[in-house]
Amino acid sequence: MGETSAFRKRLVRWLEDNRGFIILVFCLPASFLFDTCLQLRNWFRRRFLSAPEKHDDRVREIQRRIRRWNDLPADRRKPMCTSRPNWLSLSTTFFQKDQCEKIPVDLYNILSLDEARQVVRVEPMVSVGDITRYLIPRGYTLAVTLEIADATCGGLGLGVGMTTYSHRVGLYQEAVESWDVLLGDGSLVHATKDNEHSDLYHALPWSHGSLGLLVAMELKIIPVKPYLKLTYIPVHGQKAYCDMMRDLSGALDKTAKLPDYLEATVFSKEEAVVMVGNFTDVTDPKEKAKINHVTRWYKPWFYKHVETFLKRGENYEYIPLREYLLRHNRAIFWVVESMIPFGNNPIFRLLFGWLLPPKPAFLKFTTTPGVRAMTFAKQVFQDIVLPMTVLEKSVDRAEELFDTYPILIYPCRIYDHGVSRGQLRPPRKDQMCPGTNYGMFYDLGVYGVPGPVKRRERYDPVHAMRSMEKFIREAGGYSFLYADIFMTREEFEEMFDLSLYEKVRKKYGAEGAFPHLYDKVKPEVDVFEIGRQCAEEFDK
């Protein structure tokens, strides 16, 4: 038994030490072939099966399936969920769909563009890659999107999303004009913020498919120009970059002139690069020399490019808008570095950069329970919404608990829609932007391998995450629920206001028909047991 355990530890250590080579030789080619098959399937679907005019027929077929479920004896009815495989979602968790009645929701079409109202109507499986490819040549983009091409419009709507434009408009849910949802009895409901289903409209964000099956949505769009003029501002000193983010986001002054896009990448506690972007045309031949196609396979990973400005000083360049919106796609922000430490090497990029990124779908598809437990214990993937009032404290806390950089900061408005008007509580008085109906919050993105793991020191993921969640609750913030949560049901309901959600579940017949939100988002593994095993293995 002892020899087996020792061999296992040596094997895991060897895999960790040589992970870049293993991924290059085995994972990237397999991921490329896997993605090619998916792309061919998607092309076939768009070329031969795409039929926006048949949307109603497809919805009626889903309704028939739901009604057949209702006809089953009560003791045979398992809660419903979509049949979309877990490995196609960007969530780090693996919801146990085998315990549910899986309903196919194969809705991948962009249905219409209303330029007068500035909204686009889409089916839920339309991806960020699809919608940006469709909108940008027409002079628009979504008001709120995500930097990962594989994310879906429906997933972002029923979960959460934000972007570097969110300091102007808020979270993804603020850009949703309407929802079309199938309820547990198969009936179709059209919910807007001011019709008879406004309660459902406000409860759907952050519900993760636990209230009904989404079949269409209308999303706000904004007019854009072909390029973004992006200015990189290196800042030294924590107070300096935190103050700059508060000033540029308008957190303290509602009359402040806001940039179109705003973000910061923190490379150490005392060093950050603040990025300010504005829509523009590039017509001057001299200025065209400053166009940077950041998503090309041979280019440095975007965050590595950003880091160079700490030494180069303030400067600007022009980035094609779609490339800016997908700037983090190749390195999955900076997660790929932990998989392929030499991945940003110029020779690697030139020869193999076209294979990146390893597809999240492939990584999830090939994840075994053992790999899931190992990655859970030795990596951190967290997006956290916090008020600007605790910006410095949150960076300190993240360093104390995870000790990994870079850290991402995206400012974002959180609106006060009133008490119990969704899962998010109204911002506290001291968090409000003076004279407005919103507070300025931000997304703190912490991704990668914690410092203690890199140094092969003792690391307790359960203690680290539960400590961070306690800090979030006390600050009046929220954890993104695509990532692993470590909260009990009581702690979850302390962070999120579920009063409207529970009323809506009862009113619209979701109880028994769909899993509860907490059951949908909690990890499928025993986080406490894995944490205990990690501590025991290190202590041996």
C-alpha positions as CSV (number, residue, x, y, z in Angstrom):
1,M,0.0,0.0,0.0
2,G,2.8,2.4,0.9
3,E,4.7,1.5,-2.3
4,T,1.6,2.3,-4.4
5,S,1.1,5.6,-2.7
6,A,4.8,6.5,-3.1
7,F,4.6,5.5,-6.8
8,R,1.5,7.6,-7.3
9,K,3.2,10.7,-5.7
10,R,6.2,10.2,-8.0
11,L,4.0,9.9,-11.1
12,V,2.0,13.0,-10.2
13,R,5.3,14.9,-9.6
14,W,6.7,13.7,-12.9
15,L,3.5,14.8,-14.7
16,E,3.6,18.2,-13.0
17,D,7.3,18.7,-13.9
18,N,6.8,17.7,-17.5
19,R,3.3,19.0,-18.1
20,G,4.2,21.3,-20.9
21,F,5.9,18.6,-23.0
22,I,2.9,16.2,-22.3
23,I,0.4,18.8,-23.4
24,L,2.4,19.7,-26.5
25,V,2.8,16.2,-27.7
26,F,-0.5,14.7,-26.7
27,C,-3.1,17.2,-25.5
28,L,-2.8,20.0,-28.1
29,P,-3.0,17.8,-31.2
30,A,-5.9,15.9,-29.7
31,S,-7.6,19.2,-28.7
32,F,-7.1,20.5,-32.3
33,L,-8.7,17.4,-33.8
34,F,-11.4,17.5,-31.3
35,D,-12.1,21.2,-32.0
36,T,-12.0,20.6,-35.8
37,C,-14.7,18.0,-35.4
38,L,-16.8,20.4,-33.4
39,Q,-16.2,23.2,-36.0
40,L,-17.2,20.9,-38.8
41,R,-20.4,20.0,-36.9
42,N,-21.2,23.6,-36.3
43,W,-20.5,24.5,-39.9
44,F,-22.8,21.7,-41.1
45,R,-25.5,22.9,-38.7
46,R,-25.2,26.5,-39.9
47,R,-24.9,25.5,-43.6
48,F,-27.7,22.9,-43.8
49,L,-29.8,23.1,-40.6
50,S,-29.8,26.8,-39.8
51,A,-33.3,28.1,-40.3
52,P,-34.2,31.1,-38.1
53,E,-37.6,31.1,-39.7
54,K,-38.2,27.6,-38.1
55,H,-37.5,28.9,-34.6
56,D,-41.1,28.4,-33.5
57,D,-41.2,24.9,-34.8
58,R,-38.1,24.0,-32.8
59,V,-39.6,25.5,-29.7
60,R,-42.8,23.5,-30.1
61,E,-40.7,20.3,-30.3
62,I,-39.1,21.2,-27.0
63,Q,-42.6,21.9,-25.5
64,R,-43.7,18.5,-26.6
65,R,-40.8,16.9,-24.8
66,I,-41.6,18.8,-21.6
67,R,-45.3,17.9,-21.8
68,R,-44.3,14.2,-22.2
69,W,-42.3,14.6,-19.0
70,N,-45.4,16.0,-17.3
71,D,-47.4,12.9,-18.5
72,L,-45.0,10.6,-16.6
73,P,-46.1,9.2,-13.2
74,A,-44.9,11.5,-10.4
75,D,-42.5,9.0,-9.1
76,R,-40.7,8.7,-12.4
77,R,-40.3,12.5,-13.0
78,K,-36.7,13.5,-12.5
79,P,-35.9,17.3,-12.6
80,M,-35.3,18.6,-16.1
81,C,-32.1,20.1,-17.5
82,T,-30.8,20.7,-21.0
83,S,-29.1,17.7,-22.7
84,R,-26.0,19.8,-23.5
85,P,-23.0,17.8,-22.3
86,N,-21.1,19.2,-19.2
87,W,-17.9,19.3,-21.2
88,L,-19.4,21.9,-23.6
89,S,-19.9,24.4,-20.7
90,L,-17.3,26.8,-19.4
91,S,-18.2,25.9,-15.8
92,T,-15.4,24.3,-13.7
93,T,-18.1,22.0,-12.1
94,F,-19.7,18.9,-13.5
95,F,-23.4,19.0,-12.7
96,Q,-24.7,15.5,-12.5
97,K,-27.1,15.5,-15.5
98,D,-27.5,11.8,-15.3
99,Q,-29.8,12.4,-12.4
100,C,-32.1,14.6,-14.5
101,E,-34.4,14.3,-17.4
102,K,-32.3,15.7,-20.3
103,I,-34.2,17.9,-22.8
104,P,-32.5,18.7,-26.1
105,V,-32.4,22.5,-26.6
106,D,-30.6,22.7,-30.0
107,L,-31.1,26.4,-30.6
108,Y,-28.0,28.0,-32.3
109,N,-29.5,30.7,-34.5
110,I,-29.2,34.5,-34.6
111,L,-32.9,35.3,-35.2
112,S,-33.0,39.0,-36.1
113,L,-31.3,42.4,-35.8
114,D,-33.4,45.4,-35.0
115,E,-31.2,48.5,-35.6
116,A,-34.0,50.9,-34.8
117,R,-34.3,49.5,-31.2
118,Q,-30.6,48.5,-31.1
119,V,-31.3,44.9,-30.1
120,V,-30.4,41.5,-31.5
121,R,-32.6,38.5,-30.9
122,V,-30.7,35.2,-30.5
123,E,-31.3,31.6,-29.5
124,P,-29.4,30.6,-26.4
125,M,-26.6,28.5,-27.9
126,V,-25.3,31.3,-30.1
127,S,-21.7,31.8,-29.0
128,V,-19.7,34.9,-28.4
129,G,-17.6,34.0,-31.4
130,D,-20.7,33.7,-33.6
131,I,-22.3,37.0,-32.4
132,T,-19.2,39.1,-32.7
133,R,-18.6,37.7,-36.2
134,Y,-22.1,38.7,-37.1
135,L,-22.4,42.1,-35.4
136,I,-19.0,43.8,-35.9
137,P,-19.1,43.9,-39.7
138,R,-22.5,45.5,-39.3
139,G,-21.1,48.2,-37.0
140,Y,-22.3,46.8,-33.7
141,T,-21.3,44.7,-30.8
142,L,-23.1,43.4,-27.7
143,A,-23.2,46.0,-24.9
144,V,-21.8,43.3,-22.6
145,T,-20.0,40.1,-23.7
146,L,-17.1,37.9,-22.6
147,E,-13.6,37.4,-23.9
148,I,-13.9,33.7,-24.5
149,A,-15.3,32.7,-27.9
150,D,-16.9,29.5,-26.8
151,A,-19.2,31.2,-24.2
152,T,-22.9,31.2,-25.2
153,C,-25.3,34.1,-25.0
154,G,-27.8,32.0,-23.0
155,G,-25.1,30.8,-20.6
156,L,-24.0,34.3,-19.9
157,G,-27.6,35.4,-19.4
158,L,-28.7,32.7,-17.0
159,G,-25.3,32.8,-15.3
160,V,-23.4,36.1,-15.4
161,G,-21.0,38.0,-17.6
162,M,-19.2,41.2,-17.7
163,T,-16.7,43.0,-19.8
164,T,-14.4,46.0,-19.8
165,Y,-17.5,48.1,-21.0
166,S,-19.4,47.2,-17.8
167,H,-18.3,50.4,-16.0
168,R,-20.8,52.0,-18.4
169,V,-23.7,49.6,-18.5
170,G,-23.3,47.0,-15.7
171,L,-23.5,43.2,-15.8
172,Y,-24.7,41.1,-18.7
173,Q,-28.2,41.0,-17.3
174,E,-28.6,44.8,-17.7
175,A,-28.2,44.2,-21.5
176,V,-31.1,41.7,-21.7
177,E,-34.3,43.3,-23.1
178,S,-36.4,40.2,-22.9
179,W,-36.4,36.5,-22.2
180,D,-38.4,33.7,-23.9
181,V,-38.6,30.8,-21.4
182,L,-40.4,27.4,-21.4
183,L,-41.8,26.7,-17.9
184,G,-42.1,23.3,-16.2
185,D,-45.6,22.7,-17.8
186,G,-44.3,23.5,-21.3
187,S,-45.9,26.9,-21.6
188,L,-43.9,29.7,-23.3
189,V,-43.5,33.0,-21.4
190,H,-42.1,36.3,-22.7
191,A,-40.6,38.2,-19.8
192,T,-39.6,41.8,-19.8
193,K,-38.8,44.3,-17.0
194,D,-42.2,46.0,-17.3
195,N,-44.7,43.3,-18.3
196,E,-46.7,40.9,-16.2
197,H,-43.7,38.6,-15.9
198,S,-41.3,41.2,-14.6
199,D,-40.7,39.1,-11.5
200,L,-39.4,36.2,-13.7
201,Y,-37.4,38.7,-15.8
202,H,-35.4,39.8,-12.7
203,A,-35.0,36.3,-11.3
204,L,-33.6,34.7,-14.4
205,P,-30.1,36.1,-14.2
206,W,-27.8,34.0,-11.9
207,S,-30.5,31.2,-12.0
208,H,-28.4,28.9,-14.1
209,G,-31.3,27.2,-15.8
210,S,-33.1,26.4,-12.5
211,L,-36.3,28.3,-13.4
212,G,-37.0,27.1,-17.0
213,L,-35.5,26.4,-20.4
214,L,-34.4,29.5,-22.2
215,V,-35.3,29.5,-25.9
216,A,-34.6,33.1,-27.0
217,M,-33.5,36.4,-25.7
218,E,-33.2,40.0,-26.9
219,L,-29.8,41.7,-26.2
220,K,-28.8,45.3,-26.3
221,I,-26.2,46.3,-28.9
222,I,-24.1,49.4,-29.2
223,P,-22.7,51.1,-32.3
224,V,-18.9,50.7,-32.7
225,K,-16.1,51.6,-34.9
226,P,-13.6,49.2,-36.5
227,Y,-10.8,49.8,-34.1
228,L,-10.1,50.5,-30.5
229,K,-7.4,52.9,-29.5
230,L,-5.9,51.2,-26.4
231,T,-3.7,53.2,-24.1
232,Y,-1.5,51.3,-21.7
233,I,-0.7,53.1,-18.5
234,P,1.9,51.5,-16.2
235,V,1.3,52.4,-12.5
236,H,3.6,51.8,-9.6
237,G,2.1,51.6,-6.1
238,Q,-1.1,49.9,-5.0
239,K,-2.9,53.1,-3.9
240,A,-2.0,54.8,-7.2
241,Y,-3.6,52.1,-9.5
242,C,-6.6,51.6,-7.2
243,D,-7.2,55.4,-7.1
244,M,-6.8,55.6,-10.9
245,M,-9.4,52.8,-11.4
246,R,-11.9,54.6,-9.2
247,D,-11.3,57.9,-11.0
248,L,-11.5,56.5,-14.6
249,S,-14.6,54.3,-13.8
250,G,-16.6,57.2,-12.4
251,A,-16.9,55.5,-9.1
252,L,-16.8,58.8,-7.2
253,D,-18.1,61.3,-9.8
254,K,-21.1,60.6,-12.0
255,T,-20.1,63.4,-14.3
256,A,-16.7,61.9,-15.1
257,K,-15.9,61.4,-18.8
258,L,-15.8,57.6,-19.1
259,P,-13.6,55.7,-21.6
260,D,-15.4,53.1,-23.8
261,Y,-13.3,50.2,-22.3
262,L,-11.4,50.1,-19.0
263,E,-9.5,47.4,-17.3
264,A,-6.3,46.8,-15.2
265,T,-4.0,43.8,-15.0
266,V,-2.1,43.6,-11.7
267,F,1.3,42.0,-12.0
268,S,2.3,42.3,-8.4
269,K,0.9,44.0,-5.3
270,E,2.6,47.2,-6.3
271,E,2.6,47.1,-10.1
272,A,-0.3,47.2,-12.6
273,V,-1.0,48.3,-16.1
274,V,-4.3,50.2,-16.5
275,M,-5.8,50.1,-20.0
276,V,-8.1,52.7,-21.5
277,G,-9.8,52.0,-24.8
278,N,-11.9,54.2,-27.1
279,F,-13.6,53.4,-30.4
280,T,-11.9,54.9,-33.4
281,D,-11.2,54.8,-37.1
282,V,-7.7,54.6,-38.4
283,T,-7.2,56.5,-41.6
284,D,-3.8,58.2,-41.2
285,P,-1.1,56.1,-42.9
286,K,1.3,56.8,-40.1
287,E,-1.1,55.7,-37.5
288,K,-1.9,52.5,-39.4
289,A,1.6,51.4,-38.5
290,K,0.4,51.2,-34.9
291,I,-2.3,48.6,-35.6
292,N,-1.6,45.4,-33.6
293,H,-3.4,42.2,-34.6
294,V,-3.1,40.7,-31.1
295,T,-4.9,37.4,-31.7
296,R,-2.6,36.1,-34.5
297,W,-1.0,32.8,-33.5
298,Y,2.6,34.1,-33.5
299,K,1.9,37.2,-31.4
300,P,2.8,37.3,-27.7
301,W,0.0,36.4,-25.3
302,F,-1.9,39.5,-24.6
303,Y,-1.2,39.7,-20.9
304,K,2.5,39.2,-21.6
305,H,2.3,42.1,-24.2
306,V,0.6,44.2,-21.5
307,E,3.4,43.4,-19.0
308,T,6.0,44.9,-21.3
309,F,4.6,48.4,-20.7
310,L,5.8,48.3,-17.1
311,K,9.3,48.9,-18.6
312,R,8.4,50.6,-21.8
313,G,6.2,53.3,-20.2
314,E,2.9,54.7,-21.3
315,N,2.0,54.2,-25.0
316,Y,-0.9,53.4,-27.2
317,E,-1.8,51.2,-30.2
318,Y,-4.9,50.3,-32.3
319,I,-6.5,46.9,-32.1
320,P,-9.2,45.6,-34.5
321,L,-12.3,45.5,-32.3
322,R,-13.1,41.8,-32.6
323,E,-9.5,41.0,-31.8
324,Y,-9.7,43.2,-28.7
325,L,-12.9,41.5,-27.5
326,L,-11.2,38.1,-27.9
327,R,-7.7,39.2,-26.8
328,H,-7.5,36.7,-23.9
329,N,-8.8,33.7,-25.9
330,R,-5.5,32.2,-26.9
331,A,-4.0,32.0,-23.4
332,I,-7.4,31.7,-21.7
333,F,-6.4,34.9,-19.8
334,W,-3.1,33.4,-18.4
335,V,-4.2,29.9,-17.5
336,V,-2.4,28.3,-20.4
337,E,1.0,29.3,-18.9
338,S,0.4,26.9,-16.0
339,M,-0.2,24.2,-18.6
340,I,2.6,25.1,-21.0
341,P,5.3,27.2,-19.2
342,F,7.2,27.8,-22.4
343,G,4.0,28.6,-24.4
344,N,4.9,32.3,-24.9
345,N,8.3,31.5,-26.3
346,P,8.6,33.1,-29.8
347,I,9.7,29.9,-31.4
348,F,6.8,27.9,-29.8
349,R,4.3,30.6,-30.9
350,L,5.6,30.5,-34.5
351,L,5.6,26.8,-34.8
352,F,2.7,25.7,-32.5
353,G,0.8,28.8,-31.6
354,W,-1.9,27.9,-34.1
355,L,-2.8,25.0,-31.9
356,L,-3.7,27.2,-29.0
357,P,-5.7,27.4,-26.9
358,P,-6.4,23.9,-25.7
359,K,-10.2,23.8,-26.0
360,P,-12.0,24.0,-22.7
361,A,-14.5,21.5,-24.0
362,F,-11.7,19.0,-24.7
363,L,-10.1,19.5,-21.3
364,K,-13.4,18.9,-19.6
365,F,-14.3,16.0,-21.9
366,T,-11.0,14.2,-20.9
367,T,-11.3,15.0,-17.2
368,T,-11.4,12.0,-15.0
369,P,-12.5,12.1,-11.3
370,G,-8.8,11.9,-10.3
371,V,-7.8,14.7,-12.5
372,R,-10.8,16.8,-11.3
373,A,-9.7,16.3,-7.7
374,M,-6.1,17.2,-8.5
375,T,-6.9,20.3,-10.5
376,F,-9.4,21.4,-7.9
377,A,-6.8,21.1,-5.2
378,K,-3.9,22.7,-7.1
379,Q,-5.4,25.5,-9.1
380,V,-7.7,28.4,-8.5
381,F,-10.3,29.8,-10.9
382,Q,-12.4,32.6,-9.4
383,D,-14.2,35.7,-10.6
384,I,-15.5,37.8,-7.7
385,V,-17.7,40.9,-7.8
386,L,-16.7,43.3,-5.1
387,P,-17.4,47.0,-4.3
388,M,-14.7,49.5,-5.2
389,T,-14.4,50.5,-1.6
390,V,-12.5,47.3,-0.8
391,L,-10.2,47.2,-3.9
392,E,-6.9,47.4,-2.0
393,K,-8.1,45.0,0.7
394,S,-9.2,42.4,-2.0
395,V,-5.8,42.5,-3.7
396,D,-4.1,42.0,-0.3
397,R,-6.5,39.2,0.6
398,A,-6.0,37.4,-2.8
399,E,-2.2,37.6,-2.4
400,E,-2.4,36.3,1.2
401,L,-4.6,33.3,0.3
402,F,-3.5,32.4,-3.3
403,D,-0.3,34.3,-4.0
404,T,-0.7,34.1,-7.7
405,Y,-0.4,36.9,-10.3
406,P,-1.6,38.4,-12.6
407,I,-4.9,39.5,-11.2
408,L,-7.6,41.0,-13.4
409,I,-9.7,44.0,-12.5
410,Y,-12.8,45.0,-14.5
411,P,-14.9,47.9,-13.1
412,C,-18.7,47.3,-13.3
413,R,-21.9,49.0,-12.3
414,I,-24.2,47.2,-9.9
415,Y,-27.6,48.8,-10.1
416,D,-30.1,49.3,-7.2
417,H,-33.3,47.7,-8.6
418,G,-34.8,47.6,-5.1
419,V,-35.0,45.0,-2.4
420,S,-35.7,41.4,-3.6
421,R,-35.5,42.2,-7.3
422,G,-33.1,39.4,-8.1
423,Q,-30.4,37.4,-6.6
424,L,-28.1,40.4,-6.1
425,R,-28.8,42.7,-3.1
426,P,-28.9,46.5,-3.7
427,P,-25.5,48.1,-3.1
428,R,-25.0,49.4,0.4
429,K,-25.2,53.2,0.9
430,D,-21.5,53.6,1.2
431,Q,-21.0,51.7,-2.0
432,M,-23.2,53.9,-4.2
433,C,-21.8,56.4,-6.7
434,P,-23.1,59.7,-5.4
435,G,-26.3,60.9,-7.1
436,T,-26.9,57.7,-9.1
437,N,-28.8,54.5,-8.8
438,Y,-25.8,52.3,-9.0
439,G,-22.6,51.4,-7.1
440,M,-19.3,50.9,-8.8
441,F,-18.0,47.4,-8.3
442,Y,-15.4,45.3,-10.1
443,D,-14.6,41.8,-11.1
444,L,-11.5,40.4,-9.4
445,G,-10.2,37.6,-11.6
446,V,-7.9,35.2,-9.9
447,Y,-6.7,32.3,-12.1
448,G,-3.8,29.9,-12.1
449,V,-1.7,27.9,-9.8
450,P,-1.4,29.2,-6.2
451,G,2.1,30.3,-5.1
452,P,2.4,27.6,-2.4
453,V,1.6,24.9,-5.0
454,K,4.3,26.2,-7.3
455,R,6.8,26.2,-4.3
456,R,5.6,22.8,-3.3
457,E,4.5,24.1,0.1
458,R,1.5,23.1,2.1
459,Y,-1.7,24.5,0.5
460,D,-5.2,24.0,1.8
461,P,-7.7,25.0,-1.0
462,V,-10.7,24.7,1.3
463,H,-9.3,27.1,3.9
464,A,-8.2,29.5,1.2
465,M,-11.5,29.6,-0.6
466,R,-13.7,29.6,2.5
467,S,-11.7,32.5,3.8
468,M,-12.1,34.4,0.5
469,E,-15.8,33.7,0.5
470,K,-16.2,35.0,4.0
471,F,-14.4,38.2,2.9
472,I,-16.8,38.5,-0.1
473,R,-19.9,38.1,2.1
474,E,-18.7,40.7,4.6
475,A,-17.9,43.1,1.8
476,G,-21.3,42.7,0.2
477,G,-19.9,41.0,-2.9
478,Y,-20.6,37.9,-5.0
479,S,-18.8,34.9,-6.3
480,F,-19.4,34.0,-10.0
481,L,-21.1,30.6,-9.9
482,Y,-19.4,29.1,-12.9
483,A,-16.5,28.3,-10.6
484,D,-16.3,26.0,-7.6
485,I,-18.0,27.3,-4.4
486,F,-17.2,26.2,-0.9
487,M,-20.2,27.7,0.9
488,T,-22.9,25.8,2.8
489,R,-26.5,26.4,1.8
490,E,-26.9,28.9,4.7
491,E,-23.8,30.8,3.7
492,F,-24.9,30.8,0.0
493,E,-28.2,32.4,1.1
494,E,-26.3,34.9,3.1
495,M,-24.4,36.0,0.0
496,F,-27.4,35.9,-2.4
497,D,-30.9,37.1,-1.9
498,L,-33.1,34.2,-2.9
499,S,-36.4,35.6,-1.7
500,L,-37.7,36.6,-5.1
501,Y,-36.1,33.4,-6.6
502,E,-38.0,31.1,-4.3
503,K,-41.3,33.0,-5.0
504,V,-40.7,32.7,-8.7
505,R,-39.9,29.0,-8.5
506,K,-43.2,28.4,-6.8
507,K,-45.3,30.8,-9.0
508,Y,-44.0,29.5,-12.3
509,G,-43.9,25.8,-11.4
510,A,-40.2,25.3,-11.3
511,E,-40.3,23.3,-8.0
512,G,-39.8,19.7,-8.8
513,A,-39.5,20.5,-12.5
514,F,-35.9,21.9,-12.4
515,P,-33.1,21.5,-9.9
516,H,-32.6,24.2,-7.2
517,L,-30.0,26.9,-7.9
518,Y,-27.7,25.8,-5.1
519,D,-27.9,22.2,-6.3
520,K,-27.0,23.3,-9.8
521,V,-23.9,25.2,-8.8
522,K,-22.4,23.4,-5.9
523,P,-19.4,21.2,-6.7
524,E,-20.1,17.6,-7.6
525,V,-17.1,16.5,-5.5
526,D,-16.7,16.6,-1.7
527,V,-14.6,19.7,-1.4
528,F,-13.9,19.2,2.3
529,E,-12.7,15.6,1.8
530,I,-10.4,16.6,-1.0
531,G,-9.0,19.4,1.1
532,R,-8.4,17.0,3.9
533,Q,-6.7,14.5,1.6
534,C,-4.4,17.2,0.2
535,A,-3.3,18.2,3.7
536,E,-2.7,14.6,4.7
537,E,-0.6,13.8,1.5
538,F,1.6,16.9,2.1
539,D,2.1,16.0,5.7
540,K,3.2,12.4,4.9
